[in-house]
């Protein structure tokens, strides 16, 4: 179950890097402790480029359905991680 979730979030991170006009290979920075927290903080809090970049035009704004879906998936991922943690403690 963790492999599909990790793959999903890796692909989302690559798309977010493309919003910054950066290569998707920077996703490998997530494997380095401390660098991963810095990279994720930058990706979450900084807006991407405002103009079209090397990876295509600026994406359209998120729809309500897309936003709700993202929140639900994040909640489910947190539930899975909490469940795994609880199982490991028992």
PDB file as gemmi writes it, atoms N, CA and C in Angstrom:
CRYST1    1.000    1.000    1.000  90.00  90.00  90.00 P 1                      
ATOM      1  N   UNK A   1       0.821  -1.196   0.000  1.00  0.00           N  
ATOM      2  CA  UNK A   1       0.000   0.000   0.000  1.00  0.00           C  
ATOM      3  C   UNK A   1       0.864   1.259   0.000  1.00  0.00           C  
ATOM      4  N   UNK A   2       2.025   1.182   0.633  1.00  0.00           N  
ATOM      5  CA  UNK A   2       2.877   2.363   0.680  1.00  0.00           C  
ATOM      6  C   UNK A   2       3.539   2.668  -0.656  1.00  0.00           C  
ATOM      7  N   UNK A   3       3.812   1.652  -1.449  1.00  0.00           N  
ATOM      8  CA  UNK A   3       4.469   1.878  -2.740  1.00  0.00           C  
ATOM      9  C   UNK A   3       3.595   2.733  -3.661  1.00  0.00           C  
ATOM     10  N   UNK A   4       2.296   2.443  -3.838  1.00  0.00           N  
ATOM     11  CA  UNK A   4       1.483   3.311  -4.685  1.00  0.00           C  
ATOM     12  C   UNK A   4       1.377   4.735  -4.140  1.00  0.00           C  
ATOM     13  N   UNK A   5       1.308   4.875  -2.822  1.00  0.00           N  
ATOM     14  CA  UNK A   5       1.221   6.218  -2.232  1.00  0.00           C  
ATOM     15  C   UNK A   5       2.523   6.975  -2.472  1.00  0.00           C  
ATOM     16  N   UNK A   6       3.655   6.303  -2.263  1.00  0.00           N  
ATOM     17  CA  UNK A   6       4.953   6.945  -2.489  1.00  0.00           C  
ATOM     18  C   UNK A   6       5.119   7.330  -3.958  1.00  0.00           C  
ATOM     19  N   UNK A   7       4.698   6.460  -4.858  1.00  0.00           N  
ATOM     20  CA  UNK A   7       4.777   6.766  -6.287  1.00  0.00           C  
ATOM     21  C   UNK A   7       3.893   7.957  -6.632  1.00  0.00           C  
ATOM     22  N   UNK A   8       2.690   7.986  -6.090  1.00  0.00           N  
ATOM     23  CA  UNK A   8       1.753   9.084  -6.334  1.00  0.00           C  
ATOM     24  C   UNK A   8       2.349  10.420  -5.884  1.00  0.00           C  
ATOM     25  N   UNK A   9       2.887  10.456  -4.660  1.00  0.00           N  
ATOM     26  CA  UNK A   9       3.450  11.699  -4.153  1.00  0.00           C  
ATOM     27  C   UNK A   9       4.736  12.074  -4.880  1.00  0.00           C  
ATOM     28  N   UNK A  10       5.500  11.106  -5.342  1.00  0.00           N  
ATOM     29  CA  UNK A  10       6.689  11.399  -6.134  1.00  0.00           C  
ATOM     30  C   UNK A  10       6.302  12.061  -7.451  1.00  0.00           C  
ATOM     31  N   UNK A  11       5.276  11.533  -8.109  1.00  0.00           N  
ATOM     32  CA  UNK A  11       4.820  12.128  -9.366  1.00  0.00           C  
ATOM     33  C   UNK A  11       4.268  13.534  -9.149  1.00  0.00           C  
ATOM     34  N   UNK A  12       3.552  13.746  -8.049  1.00  0.00           N  
ATOM     35  CA  UNK A  12       3.054  15.089  -7.740  1.00  0.00           C  
ATOM     36  C   UNK A  12       4.201  16.059  -7.483  1.00  0.00           C  
ATOM     37  N   UNK A  13       5.233  15.580  -6.815  1.00  0.00           N  
ATOM     38  CA  UNK A  13       6.392  16.433  -6.533  1.00  0.00           C  
ATOM     39  C   UNK A  13       7.114  16.796  -7.820  1.00  0.00           C  
ATOM     40  N   UNK A  14       7.215  15.852  -8.747  1.00  0.00           N  
ATOM     41  CA  UNK A  14       7.845  16.143 -10.039  1.00  0.00           C  
ATOM     42  C   UNK A  14       7.036  17.193 -10.794  1.00  0.00           C  
ATOM     43  N   UNK A  15       5.713  17.070 -10.778  1.00  0.00           N  
ATOM     44  CA  UNK A  15       4.876  18.085 -11.432  1.00  0.00           C  
ATOM     45  C   UNK A  15       5.060  19.448 -10.778  1.00  0.00           C  
ATOM     46  N   UNK A  16       5.181  19.453  -9.457  1.00  0.00           N  
ATOM     47  CA  UNK A  16       5.375  20.721  -8.739  1.00  0.00           C  
ATOM     48  C   UNK A  16       6.732  21.315  -9.089  1.00  0.00           C  
ATOM     49  N   UNK A  17       7.760  20.485  -9.216  1.00  0.00           N  
ATOM     50  CA  UNK A  17       9.068  20.984  -9.644  1.00  0.00           C  
ATOM     51  C   UNK A  17       8.987  21.590 -11.037  1.00  0.00           C  
ATOM     52  N   UNK A  18       8.197  20.992 -11.909  1.00  0.00           N  
ATOM     53  CA  UNK A  18       8.019  21.543 -13.243  1.00  0.00           C  
ATOM     54  C   UNK A  18       7.333  22.903 -13.187  1.00  0.00           C  
ATOM     55  N   UNK A  19       6.460  23.124 -12.185  1.00  0.00           N  
ATOM     56  CA  UNK A  19       5.852  24.444 -12.000  1.00  0.00           C  
ATOM     57  C   UNK A  19       6.907  25.506 -11.736  1.00  0.00           C  
ATOM     58  N   UNK A  20       8.037  25.092 -11.147  1.00  0.00           N  
ATOM     59  CA  UNK A  20       9.139  26.003 -10.876  1.00  0.00           C  
ATOM     60  C   UNK A  20      10.139  26.064 -12.026  1.00  0.00           C  
ATOM     61  N   UNK A  21       9.826  25.378 -13.127  1.00  0.00           N  
ATOM     62  CA  UNK A  21      10.715  25.302 -14.282  1.00  0.00           C  
ATOM     63  C   UNK A  21      12.022  24.586 -13.909  1.00  0.00           C  
ATOM     64  N   UNK A  22      11.915  23.604 -13.022  1.00  0.00           N  
ATOM     65  CA  UNK A  22      13.066  22.800 -12.594  1.00  0.00           C  
ATOM     66  C   UNK A  22      12.892  21.361 -13.055  1.00  0.00           C  
ATOM     67  N   UNK A  23      13.982  20.657 -13.158  1.00  0.00           N  
ATOM     68  CA  UNK A  23      13.954  19.265 -13.582  1.00  0.00           C  
ATOM     69  C   UNK A  23      13.323  18.387 -12.501  1.00  0.00           C  
ATOM     70  N   UNK A  24      12.642  17.354 -12.940  1.00  0.00           N  
ATOM     71  CA  UNK A  24      12.063  16.396 -12.013  1.00  0.00           C  
ATOM     72  C   UNK A  24      13.099  15.590 -11.251  1.00  0.00           C  
ATOM     73  N   UNK A  25      14.347  15.618 -11.704  1.00  0.00           N  
ATOM     74  CA  UNK A  25      15.401  14.878 -11.020  1.00  0.00           C  
ATOM     75  C   UNK A  25      15.682  15.447  -9.630  1.00  0.00           C  
ATOM     76  N   UNK A  26      15.249  16.686  -9.374  1.00  0.00           N  
ATOM     77  CA  UNK A  26      15.434  17.255  -8.040  1.00  0.00           C  
ATOM     78  C   UNK A  26      14.630  16.493  -6.990  1.00  0.00           C  
ATOM     79  N   UNK A  27      13.695  15.657  -7.439  1.00  0.00           N  
ATOM     80  CA  UNK A  27      12.918  14.843  -6.496  1.00  0.00           C  
ATOM     81  C   UNK A  27      13.837  13.900  -5.717  1.00  0.00           C  
ATOM     82  N   UNK A  28      14.998  13.601  -6.245  1.00  0.00           N  
ATOM     83  CA  UNK A  28      15.953  12.754  -5.523  1.00  0.00           C  
ATOM     84  C   UNK A  28      16.443  13.424  -4.243  1.00  0.00           C  
ATOM     85  N   UNK A  29      16.282  14.751  -4.157  1.00  0.00           N  
ATOM     86  CA  UNK A  29      16.626  15.458  -2.927  1.00  0.00           C  
ATOM     87  C   UNK A  29      15.777  15.031  -1.750  1.00  0.00           C  
ATOM     88  N   UNK A  30      14.616  14.425  -2.038  1.00  0.00           N  
ATOM     89  CA  UNK A  30      13.761  13.939  -0.960  1.00  0.00           C  
ATOM     90  C   UNK A  30      14.387  12.767  -0.219  1.00  0.00           C  
ATOM     91  N   UNK A  31      15.382  12.140  -0.809  1.00  0.00           N  
ATOM     92  CA  UNK A  31      16.045  11.005  -0.168  1.00  0.00           C  
ATOM     93  C   UNK A  31      17.110  11.432   0.831  1.00  0.00           C  
ATOM     94  N   UNK A  32      17.444  12.728   0.855  1.00  0.00           N  
ATOM     95  CA  UNK A  32      18.497  13.237   1.733  1.00  0.00           C  
ATOM     96  C   UNK A  32      17.842  13.872   2.963  1.00  0.00           C  
ATOM     97  N   UNK A  33      18.161  13.377   4.157  1.00  0.00           N  
ATOM     98  CA  UNK A  33      17.583  13.979   5.367  1.00  0.00           C  
ATOM     99  C   UNK A  33      17.888  15.467   5.454  1.00  0.00           C  
ATOM    100  N   UNK A  34      17.040  16.216   5.999  1.00  0.00           N  
ATOM    101  CA  UNK A  34      17.063  17.665   6.183  1.00  0.00           C  
ATOM    102  C   UNK A  34      16.799  18.378   4.855  1.00  0.00           C  
ATOM    103  N   UNK A  35      17.447  17.955   3.784  1.00  0.00           N  
ATOM    104  CA  UNK A  35      17.194  18.544   2.477  1.00  0.00           C  
ATOM    105  C   UNK A  35      15.739  18.296   2.079  1.00  0.00           C  
ATOM    106  N   UNK A  36      15.223  17.102   2.414  1.00  0.00           N  
ATOM    107  CA  UNK A  36      13.849  16.779   2.045  1.00  0.00           C  
ATOM    108  C   UNK A  36      12.860  17.732   2.705  1.00  0.00           C  
ATOM    109  N   UNK A  37      13.064  18.081   3.960  1.00  0.00           N  
ATOM    110  CA  UNK A  37      12.155  19.005   4.636  1.00  0.00           C  
ATOM    111  C   UNK A  37      12.242  20.404   4.029  1.00  0.00           C  
ATOM    112  N   UNK A  38      13.440  20.828   3.702  1.00  0.00           N  
ATOM    113  CA  UNK A  38      13.624  22.134   3.082  1.00  0.00           C  
ATOM    114  C   UNK A  38      12.962  22.174   1.706  1.00  0.00           C  
ATOM    115  N   UNK A  39      13.179  21.136   0.914  1.00  0.00           N  
ATOM    116  CA  UNK A  39      12.598  21.072  -0.425  1.00  0.00           C  
ATOM    117  C   UNK A  39      11.074  21.074  -0.364  1.00  0.00           C  
ATOM    118  N   UNK A  40      10.502  20.265   0.500  1.00  0.00           N  
ATOM    119  CA  UNK A  40       9.046  20.211   0.602  1.00  0.00           C  
ATOM    120  C   UNK A  40       8.465  21.529   1.088  1.00  0.00           C  
ATOM    121  N   UNK A  41       9.134  22.185   2.028  1.00  0.00           N  
ATOM    122  CA  UNK A  41       8.658  23.476   2.516  1.00  0.00           C  
ATOM    123  C   UNK A  41       8.649  24.505   1.393  1.00  0.00           C  
ATOM    124  N   UNK A  42       9.697  24.525   0.603  1.00  0.00           N  
ATOM    125  CA  UNK A  42       9.759  25.458  -0.526  1.00  0.00           C  
ATOM    126  C   UNK A  42       8.657  25.150  -1.534  1.00  0.00           C  
ATOM    127  N   UNK A  43       8.467  23.873  -1.839  1.00  0.00           N  
ATOM    128  CA  UNK A  43       7.454  23.496  -2.825  1.00  0.00           C  
ATOM    129  C   UNK A  43       6.046  23.817  -2.342  1.00  0.00           C  
ATOM    130  N   UNK A  44       5.797  23.678  -1.053  1.00  0.00           N  
ATOM    131  CA  UNK A  44       4.455  23.922  -0.519  1.00  0.00           C  
ATOM    132  C   UNK A  44       4.137  25.403  -0.382  1.00  0.00           C  
ATOM    133  N   UNK A  45       5.138  26.220  -0.041  1.00  0.00           N  
ATOM    134  CA  UNK A  45       4.865  27.608   0.318  1.00  0.00           C  
ATOM    135  C   UNK A  45       5.163  28.626  -0.772  1.00  0.00           C  
ATOM    136  N   UNK A  46       5.886  28.238  -1.802  1.00  0.00           N  
ATOM    137  CA  UNK A  46       6.288  29.180  -2.844  1.00  0.00           C  
ATOM    138  C   UNK A  46       5.461  28.959  -4.098  1.00  0.00           C  
ATOM    139  N   UNK A  47       4.919  30.038  -4.683  1.00  0.00           N  
ATOM    140  CA  UNK A  47       4.185  29.857  -5.940  1.00  0.00           C  
ATOM    141  C   UNK A  47       5.140  29.515  -7.083  1.00  0.00           C  
ATOM    142  N   UNK A  48       4.634  28.802  -8.059  1.00  0.00           N  
ATOM    143  CA  UNK A  48       5.433  28.455  -9.239  1.00  0.00           C  
ATOM    144  C   UNK A  48       5.604  29.656 -10.158  1.00  0.00           C  
ATOM    145  N   UNK A  49       6.199  29.407 -11.319  1.00  0.00           N  
ATOM    146  CA  UNK A  49       6.384  30.498 -12.276  1.00  0.00           C  
ATOM    147  C   UNK A  49       5.028  30.964 -12.793  1.00  0.00           C  
ATOM    148  N   UNK A  50       4.909  32.245 -13.059  1.00  0.00           N  
ATOM    149  CA  UNK A  50       3.645  32.820 -13.503  1.00  0.00           C  
ATOM    150  C   UNK A  50       3.444  32.690 -15.011  1.00  0.00           C  
ATOM    151  N   UNK A  51       4.522  32.531 -15.740  1.00  0.00           N  
ATOM    152  CA  UNK A  51       4.462  32.452 -17.197  1.00  0.00           C  
ATOM    153  C   UNK A  51       4.679  31.018 -17.658  1.00  0.00           C  
ATOM    154  N   UNK A  52       4.410  30.725 -18.928  1.00  0.00           N  
ATOM    155  CA  UNK A  52       4.747  29.387 -19.437  1.00  0.00           C  
ATOM    156  C   UNK A  52       6.249  29.133 -19.257  1.00  0.00           C  
ATOM    157  N   UNK A  53       6.600  27.867 -19.051  1.00  0.00           N  
ATOM    158  CA  UNK A  53       8.004  27.533 -18.872  1.00  0.00           C  
ATOM    159  C   UNK A  53       8.384  26.389 -19.808  1.00  0.00           C  
ATOM    160  N   UNK A  54       9.545  25.797 -19.596  1.00  0.00           N  
ATOM    161  CA  UNK A  54      10.038  24.732 -20.476  1.00  0.00           C  
ATOM    162  C   UNK A  54       9.156  23.491 -20.471  1.00  0.00           C  
ATOM    163  N   UNK A  55       8.291  23.352 -19.469  1.00  0.00           N  
ATOM    164  CA  UNK A  55       7.470  22.157 -19.328  1.00  0.00           C  
ATOM    165  C   UNK A  55       6.032  22.382 -19.763  1.00  0.00           C  
ATOM    166  N   UNK A  56       5.731  23.548 -20.330  1.00  0.00           N  
ATOM    167  CA  UNK A  56       4.388  23.799 -20.840  1.00  0.00           C  
ATOM    168  C   UNK A  56       3.781  25.070 -20.278  1.00  0.00           C  
ATOM    169  N   UNK A  57       2.529  25.317 -20.653  1.00  0.00           N  
ATOM    170  CA  UNK A  57       1.867  26.539 -20.181  1.00  0.00           C  
ATOM    171  C   UNK A  57       1.518  26.439 -18.695  1.00  0.00           C  
ATOM    172  N   UNK A  58       1.191  27.582 -18.129  1.00  0.00           N  
ATOM    173  CA  UNK A  58       0.772  27.615 -16.731  1.00  0.00           C  
ATOM    174  C   UNK A  58      -0.491  26.768 -16.579  1.00  0.00           C  
ATOM    175  N   UNK A  59      -0.534  25.884 -15.572  1.00  0.00           N  
ATOM    176  CA  UNK A  59      -1.720  25.036 -15.413  1.00  0.00           C  
ATOM    177  C   UNK A  59      -2.927  25.859 -14.979  1.00  0.00           C  
ATOM    178  N   UNK A  60      -4.135  25.405 -15.316  1.00  0.00           N  
ATOM    179  CA  UNK A  60      -5.331  26.133 -14.885  1.00  0.00           C  
ATOM    180  C   UNK A  60      -5.480  26.032 -13.367  1.00  0.00           C  
ATOM    181  N   UNK A  61      -6.239  26.949 -12.775  1.00  0.00           N  
ATOM    182  CA  UNK A  61      -6.434  26.860 -11.322  1.00  0.00           C  
ATOM    183  C   UNK A  61      -7.165  25.585 -10.933  1.00  0.00           C  
ATOM    184  N   UNK A  62      -6.964  25.165  -9.704  1.00  0.00           N  
ATOM    185  CA  UNK A  62      -7.607  23.947  -9.217  1.00  0.00           C  
ATOM    186  C   UNK A  62      -9.117  24.129  -9.132  1.00  0.00           C  
ATOM    187  N   UNK A  63      -9.835  23.073  -9.442  1.00  0.00           N  
ATOM    188  CA  UNK A  63     -11.287  23.084  -9.286  1.00  0.00           C  
ATOM    189  C   UNK A  63     -11.625  22.650  -7.862  1.00  0.00           C  
ATOM    190  N   UNK A  64     -12.853  22.848  -7.479  1.00  0.00           N  
ATOM    191  CA  UNK A  64     -13.293  22.442  -6.144  1.00  0.00           C  
ATOM    192  C   UNK A  64     -13.176  20.927  -5.981  1.00  0.00           C  
ATOM    193  N   UNK A  65     -13.545  20.189  -7.032  1.00  0.00           N  
ATOM    194  CA  UNK A  65     -13.460  18.723  -6.973  1.00  0.00           C  
ATOM    195  C   UNK A  65     -12.004  18.284  -6.802  1.00  0.00           C  
ATOM    196  N   UNK A  66     -11.096  18.911  -7.513  1.00  0.00           N  
ATOM    197  CA  UNK A  66      -9.678  18.568  -7.395  1.00  0.00           C  
ATOM    198  C   UNK A  66      -9.135  18.865  -6.010  1.00  0.00           C  
ATOM    199  N   UNK A  67      -9.540  19.985  -5.446  1.00  0.00           N  
ATOM    200  CA  UNK A  67      -9.093  20.350  -4.104  1.00  0.00           C  
ATOM    201  C   UNK A  67      -9.627  19.367  -3.071  1.00  0.00           C  
ATOM    202  N   UNK A  68     -10.911  19.027  -3.155  1.00  0.00           N  
ATOM    203  CA  UNK A  68     -11.498  18.077  -2.213  1.00  0.00           C  
ATOM    204  C   UNK A  68     -10.846  16.705  -2.351  1.00  0.00           C  
ATOM    205  N   UNK A  69     -10.586  16.278  -3.582  1.00  0.00           N  
ATOM    206  CA  UNK A  69      -9.932  14.992  -3.816  1.00  0.00           C  
ATOM    207  C   UNK A  69      -8.540  14.968  -3.186  1.00  0.00           C  
ATOM    208  N   UNK A  70      -7.797  16.048  -3.338  1.00  0.00           N  
ATOM    209  CA  UNK A  70      -6.459  16.119  -2.758  1.00  0.00           C  
ATOM    210  C   UNK A  70      -6.519  16.039  -1.236  1.00  0.00           C  
ATOM    211  N   UNK A  71      -7.474  16.714  -0.637  1.00  0.00           N  
ATOM    212  CA  UNK A  71      -7.613  16.689   0.817  1.00  0.00           C  
ATOM    213  C   UNK A  71      -7.979  15.283   1.296  1.00  0.00           C  
ATOM    214  N   UNK A  72      -8.905  14.630   0.587  1.00  0.00           N  
ATOM    215  CA  UNK A  72      -9.311  13.278   0.965  1.00  0.00           C  
ATOM    216  C   UNK A  72      -8.137  12.305   0.838  1.00  0.00           C  
ATOM    217  N   UNK A  73      -7.374  12.402  -0.244  1.00  0.00           N  
ATOM    218  CA  UNK A  73      -6.219  11.517  -0.426  1.00  0.00           C  
ATOM    219  C   UNK A  73      -5.156  11.750   0.643  1.00  0.00           C  
ATOM    220  N   UNK A  74      -4.930  12.999   0.988  1.00  0.00           N  
ATOM    221  CA  UNK A  74      -3.977  13.299   2.047  1.00  0.00           C  
ATOM    222  C   UNK A  74      -4.452  12.714   3.373  1.00  0.00           C  
ATOM    223  N   UNK A  75      -5.747  12.864   3.657  1.00  0.00           N  
ATOM    224  CA  UNK A  75      -6.318  12.309   4.887  1.00  0.00           C  
ATOM    225  C   UNK A  75      -6.177  10.786   4.910  1.00  0.00           C  
ATOM    226  N   UNK A  76      -6.455  10.129   3.786  1.00  0.00           N  
ATOM    227  CA  UNK A  76      -6.318   8.676   3.724  1.00  0.00           C  
ATOM    228  C   UNK A  76      -4.864   8.239   3.909  1.00  0.00           C  
ATOM    229  N   UNK A  77      -3.943   8.986   3.319  1.00  0.00           N  
ATOM    230  CA  UNK A  77      -2.524   8.658   3.483  1.00  0.00           C  
ATOM    231  C   UNK A  77      -2.114   8.789   4.944  1.00  0.00           C  
ATOM    232  N   UNK A  78      -2.603   9.819   5.621  1.00  0.00           N  
ATOM    233  CA  UNK A  78      -2.292   9.990   7.036  1.00  0.00           C  
ATOM    234  C   UNK A  78      -2.901   8.868   7.874  1.00  0.00           C  
ATOM    235  N   UNK A  79      -4.107   8.427   7.510  1.00  0.00           N  
ATOM    236  CA  UNK A  79      -4.726   7.311   8.215  1.00  0.00           C  
ATOM    237  C   UNK A  79      -3.907   6.031   8.054  1.00  0.00           C  
ATOM    238  N   UNK A  80      -3.428   5.795   6.846  1.00  0.00           N  
ATOM    239  CA  UNK A  80      -2.606   4.604   6.592  1.00  0.00           C  
ATOM    240  C   UNK A  80      -1.324   4.669   7.414  1.00  0.00           C  
ATOM    241  N   UNK A  81      -0.673   5.829   7.417  1.00  0.00           N  
ATOM    242  CA  UNK A  81       0.558   5.965   8.192  1.00  0.00           C  
ATOM    243  C   UNK A  81       0.296   5.796   9.686  1.00  0.00           C  
ATOM    244  N   UNK A  82      -0.820   6.346  10.167  1.00  0.00           N  
ATOM    245  CA  UNK A  82      -1.168   6.185  11.585  1.00  0.00           C  
ATOM    246  C   UNK A  82      -1.447   4.718  11.894  1.00  0.00           C  
ATOM    247  N   UNK A  83      -2.146   4.035  10.999  1.00  0.00           N  
ATOM    248  CA  UNK A  83      -2.436   2.616  11.200  1.00  0.00           C  
ATOM    249  C   UNK A  83      -1.181   1.781  11.237  1.00  0.00           C  
ATOM    250  N   UNK A  84      -0.255   2.076  10.360  1.00  0.00           N  
ATOM    251  CA  UNK A  84       1.014   1.337  10.339  1.00  0.00           C  
ATOM    252  C   UNK A  84       1.783   1.574  11.635  1.00  0.00           C  
ATOM    253  N   UNK A  85       1.777   2.812  12.091  1.00  0.00           N  
ATOM    254  CA  UNK A  85       2.476   3.140  13.346  1.00  0.00           C  
ATOM    255  C   UNK A  85       1.853   2.405  14.516  1.00  0.00           C  
ATOM    256  N   UNK A  86       0.530   2.369  14.571  1.00  0.00           N  
ATOM    257  CA  UNK A  86      -0.158   1.676  15.664  1.00  0.00           C  
ATOM    258  C   UNK A  86       0.139   0.181  15.617  1.00  0.00           C  
ATOM    259  N   UNK A  87       0.140  -0.393  14.412  1.00  0.00           N  
ATOM    260  CA  UNK A  87       0.442  -1.829  14.288  1.00  0.00           C  
ATOM    261  C   UNK A  87       1.863  -2.141  14.722  1.00  0.00           C  
ATOM    262  N   UNK A  88       2.787  -1.247  14.448  1.00  0.00           N  
ATOM    263  CA  UNK A  88       4.166  -1.490  14.833  1.00  0.00           C  
ATOM    264  C   UNK A  88       4.359  -1.378  16.336  1.00  0.00           C  
ATOM    265  N   UNK A  89       3.540  -0.571  16.993  1.00  0.00           N  
ATOM    266  CA  UNK A  89       3.652  -0.409  18.443  1.00  0.00           C  
ATOM    267  C   UNK A  89       3.083  -1.608  19.196  1.00  0.00           C  
ATOM    268  N   UNK A  90       2.170  -2.333  18.564  1.00  0.00           N  
ATOM    269  CA  UNK A  90       1.554  -3.484  19.233  1.00  0.00           C  
ATOM    270  C   UNK A  90       2.389  -4.718  19.121  1.00  0.00           C  
TER     271      UNK A  90                                                      
END                                                                             
